[in-house]
Amino acid sequence: MKFSVGNSLKLAFRPWVEGLENIPAEGPAILASNHLSFSDSFFLPAVLDRKVTFIAKAEYFTSPGIKGKLTAAFFKGVGQLPVDRSGGRGAGEAAIRSGIEVLERGELFGIYPEGTRSPDGRLYRGKPGGLARVTLATGAPVIPVAMIDTEKVQPPGKIVPKMIRPGIRIGKPLDFSRYHGMDGDRFILRSVTDEVMYEIMKLSGQEYVDIYATAAKRQIAEAAKKQAEAEKAAKKSGSGAQ
């Protein structure tokens, strides 16, 4: 996949990269990135010599039809791990176990602390638990990563990408060994997550919003629904007046 898809991406889009020296040549590490586009999980591994394993929603592996089978084969080929996000706490535990297993093999584990793609290009509050628990359980360093302009390459809902040159900034590793054994403390988990998000914000230059991206998506959807209803009512009222 690196030679085929990875090299094709680099040739077509020529992504620029800063901070490659911060990726260790060997040993476990967590790559914690902002999440702007579906393509983030392809551009980041494409510019690295090492394999990166992300967790991906289970729907990518279980969709029906030929397209579904091709999608599942692709995600398996790039080493993504399926996680059922509908299972509440059980789903979160499965994601944490998957991350720990990857790191115990001495590999790179990629995670999006926001939990979902940004709906508007801003950086949202990181979800506590997943990232923090994995690093405290394994002692692996966290490397903050900022994806730049990938949402312009492939906006949500668009299939054909735009030929825009994206960027990737990789920060210095963060060591949280001072919190070893404290993964049961929710205040520590919050502190670790916030520190990582602050570094991502500095690297990306994004505006930070102190709510979860999932909540922001609900607010945007509700606002769009209300606007559509208002426009429909206004149109109906105008037709009645005529």
N, C-alpha and C positions, 0 to 999 in steps of 0.2 A: 504493500500500500504506500509506503514511503517513496519507493521508486516510481510508482505509477501516478497515483493521485497527488502525493506530496510534491514531486518534481513538476507535475503539470500546474499545480497551484502557484508554485514559485516562479515558473516561467511565464504564466499568464498574468499574474497580479503583482509580481515583484515586491512582496511585503518587506518593509524595512524593519530592522530589529535592533534594539539597544539592550545591552546587559546580558548577552549570551554567556559571558564569563561567570555569571552568577549561578548557572546550572551546573551541578556537580557532575563530573565525568562518570562517577559510579556511586552506588549507595542510594538509600531511600530519601525521598524528598516529596513534599506536597506543593503542587503548583496551584495557588489560589488566585483565581482570575475574575475580573468583572465579566458580565455576559451580555453582549449586545446583539449577537446573531447566531443562528444555527451553524454558521460556518466557523465560529470560534474554535470548535473542537477539531477542525481540520487545519486551520492556519497555524495554530500553536504547535501541534506535533510535526507539521511539515518543516518548520524551521529548526527543529532540534534533531540532534543525532540519535538521541535515546527515545525509546518508546514511552508514550504517556498513556495511561489508562484512565478514562473517565467513566463515571456512572451515567447511564442514559435511561430515560423512561422506558418501561417495559413495552409500551405501545409500538416502539420502533422494531421490536422483535416478534410481535404477535399479530401485526396487521394482515388481513386476508388478501388473497389475489396475488398476481405476478409481481406487482409493484411492492407489495408487502414482503414477499419472499426475497426480492432483490435488496430491499432496504435492510432486512434482517441479516442477510448474507454480508452486506457491506459493513454493518456495525460489528458483527462478529469478526470480520476480517481485520478491522482496525483495533480490535481488542477491547471494545466497550462492554461494560457490565450492565445487564438489565436489572432495573429496580422498579418494583411496583409502587408507585407513589400514592395509590389509593388506600393503602393499608394503615394509614395513621402512624402510630408510634412504631408498629412492626416494620413498616417500610423504612423508617429512619434507622432502625437498628440494623436492618439488612444492608443499608448503604454504608453504615459505619463498619460493619464486619468486612464488607468487600474492600473498603479502603485499607483497613488494617492488614488484610491478607496480601494486598498488592505491595504494601510497604515492607512487610516481613520478608518478601521475596527480594528486597533490595531494589525495587523499581520506583518509577515516578508515578504519583497519583494525582490526577487533576480534579479539581472541584470548583464549583461556582457557589460561593458563600451566599449570594443573593437567593439561590434556590430556583430561579427562573430568569428568563431574559428580561432586560429592562424594557418597559413599554414605551419609553420616551427618550432614551439616551442618557438619562441621569443615573447616578449610582445610588442604590437603595441599601437599606440596613441589612447587614449580614445575619443569617439565621444562626443562633447559638446551638451548639450540640454537635453537629456533624464534623465540621472542620476542627473545632477545638478538641473534641473528644478523641478524634483520630490522632492528632499531633501529641496530645498528652499521653495517650495509650502507647504510642510507638516511640516517642522521642524524636521523630523525624522533623527536620526544619521545615518551616513554611516559607515558600518563595512567592512573594506577591507579583502578580502579572497584570498588565493593563493592555487590553485589546483596544486599538484605535481605529475608528471609522469602519469597522466590519459591518455595522448596521447599514452603512451606505452601499456596501458591496451587495448584500442580500437582505433587503428590508423584510420584516415579517410578512408572510403571505405571498412573496414574490419567488418565482421559480428560477427565472433567468437572471443571473447576477449581472451587476454593472461593472465595467472595467475601471474600478477605482483602486488606487494603491493603498492598502491598509498598513497599519503599523503595530508593533508589539514592543512594549517596554517591560523588561524583567528586572525586578528589584533585588536587593540583597537579602539573603536568607535571614529569617527571624527565628530566634531560639527561645523556646518556651519551657526549657528544662527546669526553670525555677518554680514551675507549677506542677512538677511531677507528683502524681498521686492525688491530685486535687480535682480530678475530672468529675467528681460528684458534686462539686460546688458550682451552682448556677451563676454566681457572681464572677467566678474565675472564667467560666466558659464565655460569659458575656464580654469580659475584659479582653480575652484572647481574640475573640471575633472582631471586636471593635478596633483593636490595634492593627489587625490585618486589613480591615476595611479602610482605615486611615491611610495606610501605606498605598493601597490600591488607588485611593482618591488622589494622592499626591502624584502618582505615576500617570494616571489617566487624565487629570485635569477636569474630571466630571464634577458637576454640581451634586452635592450629597443631600439625600432626602432621608430623614430619620423615621421612615416607615418601611414595612416590608413591600417588596415589589408585587407580591400577590394581592395585597390590600390595594395598592395603587391601580392594578389592573381592574379590580372590582369597581373602584371609584370611576375610572375612565369608562368602563362599560355601562355603568349606571347613568353617568352624565350623557353618554351618547344615546342611550335609550330614552332618557327624558327629552333630549333635544329632538329626537325623531318623533316622539309623541306630540311635542309642542308644534312641530312643523306640520304634522298630519292634522292636528286640531285647527291650526291656522288656515290650512288649505281647505279644510271642510267648512270652516266658518266663512271663508271667502266665497266658496261655491254657493253656500246658502244665501249669502247676501245678494248674489246675482239673481 
